[in-house]
Amino acid sequence: MGGFSRKLKRRNLAKSRKVFMKHFKKTMENFKKQVMCSICRRQPEEGEKIDDWRINQQSNNIDLICSSCYNEGKHEEVPSGKT
């Protein structure tokens, strides 16, 4: 009966992994929709990396500033605490 119990454990593990991955994908999809520039409200274009974007140091939250707004100097106009 040892083989049968292993089979059940593997089946349960596979089911739980599948549920986790489905939930994880939905969560990441929602997170991607929330990422936008705090100044111009532009979302990253397809394939654009947000590693080049800046974080607003004056805000209490994690507000991202796209590289074009940062280069134009608009980052100084953002009031503290704006979301």
N, C-alpha and C positions, 0 to 999 in steps of 0.2 A: 504493500500500500504506500510505500515511500514515494514511488514514482507518481502516483495519483495526487498526493498532497503537493509535490513540487509543481505539477501541472497546474493545479488550482492557484498556487502562489504566483506562478508566472502569468497566468491569465488575469488575476487581480492586479498585478503590477502593471501589465500592459494596459488594462482599462484605466487605471488611475493616471498613468503617464499620458494617455490620450486625452483624458479630461483636463489635466494640467496644461498640456500644450494648447488645447483649444482655448482655454481661459487666458493663457499667456498671450496668445496671438491677438485676442480681442482687446486685452488691456494695452498692448503695445500699439495697436491700431488707434485706440482712443488717445493715447499719449501723443502720437505723431500729429493728430489733429489739433492738439493744444499748443504745439510749438509754433510761435510766431514772434515777429519783431514787436517790441513794446512801443515803438514809435510809429512806424508806418503800417503796422498790422499785417505785414507781408509774411506769408508762410514760405518755408524753404521750397525751392523748385525741385522737381524730380531729379534725384542724383546729386543735389547740392549738399555739401557737408556743412553742418552747423558748427564744426570745430573752429571755423574762421570767425564766427560770430562772437561778440563780446557780451560780458555780463555787466549789467548796470550796477555799479558799485554803490550808488547812492540809495538804492532801493532796499527795503527790508526783505523783499521777495527775490526769487531768482528770475529776473527779467532779462531776456535776451535782446540784443541790439544787432541788427544785421550789419554786415560790413559796409554797405553803401551809406547807411544812416550814420554810422560811426565815422566814416571818412569825411562826410559832409559837415561834421561837427554838431549834429543835432542832438547828440547824447547829452550835452550840457543843458538842454532845454527841458529834459524830463524831470518833473517834480518828484520829490522823494515820496515813496509809498504808492505810486501809481501802478495799477495792475492792468 
